[in-house]
Amino acid sequence: MTSAAVIRDQLRPHGTLALGCPQCSFFSECGGIEWAESHLDCFAPCQRDCDACDIVCPYSNDFCARLREIGGLRFDNLTALSQRPGDLPHYVPLIHHSYRRSGPLEWPVVAIETYQIFRKTGGRYRAIAQTPAELRRAFALDLDTRVILRGTARDAPLETYWSHRRRDDAPGQLAALGVDLAIGPNFSHFLDVPRTDNLFNRKRQLICLQELSEAGLSPVPHLSAVTSADWGFWREYLLRNDSVVYVAAEFQTGNKNKDEGLKVVRRMAWLQDQIGRSLHPLIVGGAQFLEEVAARFKSFTLVDSRPFMNAVKRQRFAGNGVAPRWVSAPTLPGVEIDALVAENVAGYSEWVGKRGRLSARRRVRGERSERSLRPA
């Protein structure tokens, strides 16, 4: 029996376009697949029950309805994205809640998961706060704390947001909360589905980004990609949207694999070279790739919840080497963890910054060495 890992490797790009791709009506938007086996096209190996399948596919009974939902699988009918300039530190902690905390966390910039701000109340999709101050109090943050919205999540909260965002004006509710940046939703891009499903989910993210921008937020595209052509799409997208400096990539699912994660970092660096301007990647959950990121980008930001969640688990940050080290820090029943959260965030942030600065110095030395070798 073929393992899932072997199948994933077979479905990843191998450099040779599938035989049926150039004749496919979706080829101009898709760019084609490069699977290890020379399938006629991405529909050939599908053996799903079409009546029970929820994949966006021409063989599905609701395919036309799904296309109407997003205005078709075209990407030239979206307005330009407007992203405001700003500055971010090397590390931004993700704060999930105010559990076991009595006072505000005093930290310059934090991240909050977009979908933890909403609740379904009386059949409506409502934010738990209506003002910037209410949002910060809800998550036990200082009132001056800047906030980034982390739009990457599992499928269920993403689909709930998509279903309710227009009727209940979710972008408008978020825009009232005084946030700096909003990372777009990372709708799933699977390897083993017809490419129309990936294109559908790409279009959904771009629609959400456009809606956030129109509401007055500064949106950040999540660089979802499973084929070489997907990276080509993002190159053209960034060339057209020249205000975009911040981009995001998530490293908590498939890209958690070291080889695949490194490919993504290098692809982002390739994008930067291709568009001729510096990018500032927001690395979601990718601490293991810090050196690779810092060696390729003049600025970057790691976003993760490790210091926060380890404080909830009563663990204290105690490492300043290559790998973070955590030690048990038990508390008496009922004791708040404000001090432990603050200590973890500060220590972890210093560790991230140190690793970033060391790699940046190596990058600068390499650039100087390269320039010195050029002929006069």
N, C-alpha and C positions, 0 to 999 in steps of 0.2 A: 504494500500500500504506500503510495507516495505521500510524504509528509507535507504539512502546510508550508514549511520553510522552503522546501524544494519547489513547490508550486509557485510561491511568491517570487523566487529567484528566476523561474522560467518566464514569468509574466512581466518582469522588469525590463527596461530597454536593453537590447542587445546589439543595436546598431544597424539592423537590416529591416527595412520596411516590409510589413506584411503584404502579400501579393495583391489582395483585393482592395487595399486602402486607396490608391489613386483613383479608382473608379467609384468610390463611395460618395454619395451626395453630401455627406457631412465632412469630407476630407479637408476642405478649405478652413473650417473652424477647428477641426480636431488635430490635424497634422499627422495622424496615423499612429499605429502601434508598432512596436519592435520586439515582439515576443520571441522567445528562443525557437519555438516551433513555427513554421511558416503557415499559419492559419490564413484562410482566404481573407478574413476580416474579423473584427472583434465580436461579431454576432455568431460566427460559425460554431464555437464550442458551447453556446448557451443551451442548456437542457432543462431550463426552469419551466414550471407550469405557468403559462402566461396569465391564466385567469386568477392565479393566487399571487403573482409576482408584483412587487412594488417598485421594481427597477424601471427607470425612465428609458423606454426602448420602443422602436417603431413597431414591434410585434405586440406591444401591450394595447389593450382596448382603450386605455385612457391617455394614450400618447399625445393626441392632438390637444386634449384638455390641459395636459401638463405644459405643453408649449405655449398655449394661450396664457397660462398663469405667469409666465416670465417674458412674454413678448417675443418668443422664438429663440433659437440657438444662435443668434447674432450678437456681436459684442460692439458693433459700431453705432448702436442706438442708445448709448448711455452718455450722459453729460460728463464733462471732465471733473475729476476729483480735486477738491481744494483742501490742502493740508497746511495748517499753520506752522511756522517755524517755532522752535523752542529748544530747551536743553534738558537732558535727562542724565542721571548718574549711571554708573556701571551696574548698579543693582537696585531693583524696585521690589519690595516684598509684596506678595499676594496675601491679603487679609480676608479670611473667609467669614468671620463673624465676631461678635463681642463676648463670646462665652468665657466665663471666669475672669472677666476684666472689669474693673470698676472705674478706671480712669482712662483718659484718651492717650493713645500712642502718639508721641511727638516725633514724627518722622517726615522729612520733606515731601516725599512722593511715595504713594502706595498704589497697588493695583487691587481692583475688586472685580470679581467675575460678574459680567453683565447680567446674567440670568438670576443671580442671587439677589438682585435689586427688585425683582418682580415677584408678585404673588397673584394667583388666580383667586379673585374675590367676587362672589356673586356673579360668576360667569365672565367677569372682566379681568383683563391683564393689567394690574396696577403696580406702580412703583411703591416701595415701602417708605419713600421720602418724596417730598415735593420741592424742597429747597436744598441748596448746598449744605447748609448747617445741619439739616435733618439727616442727610445722608451720612455725614461724618459722625454724628452722634449715634446713628444706628450701628455703625461699625467700630465705635469707640476710637475715633481718630481726632486729632487736634483740628480745630476749625480752619487752620491755615494750611492743612495738608493738601497737596495737589493729588489728583486721582486720575489713574489710567483705567479704562474698562478693558478687561481681558475677555474678548469675545469667543475664544477657543474653549470648547467644552465637548461633552459627549452628545450623541445625537438627540436624545430626548429633550433637553432644554433648548437646543437649537431649533428643533421642529416646533416647539411651543412658541418660541419667539416669532418664527416665520409665520405661523398660523394667526397670531394675534397682533402683529406689529402695526398693520394698517388700520384695522378697525379701532384699536385702542390707542393709536398714535404713540407707540413705544419710543420712536426716535425723539419725538417732542418731549416726552416725559424725561428721557435721559438728558436732553439738552438743558433742562432746567436745573440740573444738579451740579453745574460748575465743574466739569471734568476736562482734563487736558487733551487726552487722546482716547479713541475708541477702536480697539482691534476688531476687525471684521470676523464674522462667524466662519469657522472652518468646516463647512458642510463636507461630508465624507467624499473622498476620492478613492474608490476601491480599484484594485488591479484586475479583478476577475469579473468585471461587468462590461456591457457594451459602453463605448465611449460617450454615447449620448447621455448617460447618467452622470458622468463626470462633467460634461459641458453644462448640463442642467444645474448642477451644484455650483459650478464656477459662476454661472450667471446669477444665481441666487445670492451669492456673496456680494457680487458687484452691485446688485440692486440694493442690498442692505447698506453697503457703503455709500451709495448715492443718496439714499434716504437719510442717513446720518449726517452727511454733508449738507443736504438741503435744510436740515433742522438746525444747523449751526454748529455741529460738532466737527472735530478734526479726526477723520477716519484713517485707519491704518490697514492696508490690504494684507491678508494672510496669504502667503505664497504657496498655495496648494498646488502640487504638481506630482504626477506619476510617470510622465513621459518626457522625452527630450523636447517634443513640440510644446508641451506646457510651459517649459522655461522660455522657449521662443515667444510664446504669447506674453509672458510677463515682461520680457524685454520690450516688446512693442507697446505694451500698456504703460510702462514707466517712461518710455520716450514720449508718449502722447500726454502723460500727466506729469509735467515737469516740476510741479510743486511738491511731489511726493518724495520725501527723504526717509521717513520712517516706514519700514516694512517689518512684517512679523513672520516667524516660522515656529512651529510647535514641535517639540522633541519628546513628547510623553507617550506616543503610541508607536507607529512604525519607525519613525526617525530616532527612537530611543536606541535602536540597534546602532552600534558604533560605526560600522561601514556605511550604512544608509544615512546616518546623521552627518558624517563627514562629507558625503556627496552633496547634501543640501547646503552646507556651509560653503563648499567650493562653488556650487552653482550660484549662490547669492553673490559671491565675489566676482564670478563671471558676469553676472548682471551689472554689477557696479562698473566693471571695465567696459561693458558694451554700451552703456548709456552715457558714460563720460562724466559722471558726477558721483560724489560720495553718498553712500547710503548709510543709514543708522538702523541696523537690525535689532528688533526686539526678540530675544531668544527666550521662548516660553518653555521652561523646564529643561533647559539644555546645559546645565552646569558642567557636564563632562566635556563639553566642546568649547569651553571658554578660551583656551589657548589658541585653538584654530580660528575662532572668531576674532580675537584681539590681534592676531597676526595678519588679518586681512582687511580689517576695518578700523578707521581712525576713531570711531565712536560706536558704542553698542550698549545694550541694556539687557541684563538677565532678569527675567521675571519668573519667580517661583515662590512657593509657600513653605519651603522646607523649614526655615527658622520658626515660622508661626506654628506649623503643625507639630514640629518637635517640641515646642513649648507646651502645646496642648497635651502631648504625651509625656510631659515632665522630663524633657531632655534638654541639656545645656550644650551650646556650642563650645568646643574646647580644642579646636584644631587650627593651625596656621600653616600646615604643610600643603602638599599637592592635593590630598583628599581631605574633606572636612571630617572632623571627629566629634562625636556626640557622647556625652556621659549622662548617666542617670541623675536626675535632680528632683527627687520626690518631695511632695509638699504635704502638709497636714490636710485632712478633709476640710473642704470649704475655703481653703486659702486661695486668694486670687493669684493670677499668673502674670500680672502686668509687668513686673520687673523682669521676669524670665523672658517674656516676649521681647521687651526692649533690648535686653542683653544679647539675645540670640540674633536679632535683626542687626544690631550694631556690629557684633563680631563677624557675622557671616558677610555683611556688606564690606567690611575691611578686607576680609579674605578674598572676595571677588575682585575688589579694586586692586589688590596687590598682584593677583594673578594676571589681571588685565594689563597693568602697567609693565610687568616684566615681559609679557609677550609683545606689547607695543614697542618697547625699547629694542627688542630683537628685530621687529619689523622695520623700524627706523634705521637701525644699523645695516640691515640688508639693503634698504633703498639707497643709502649712502654708498655702500660697497658697489652696488650695481651702477650708480652714476659715475663712480671713479674709474670703472672699467670701460666706459664708453669712450670712443675715440674723440679727440678734441676737434 
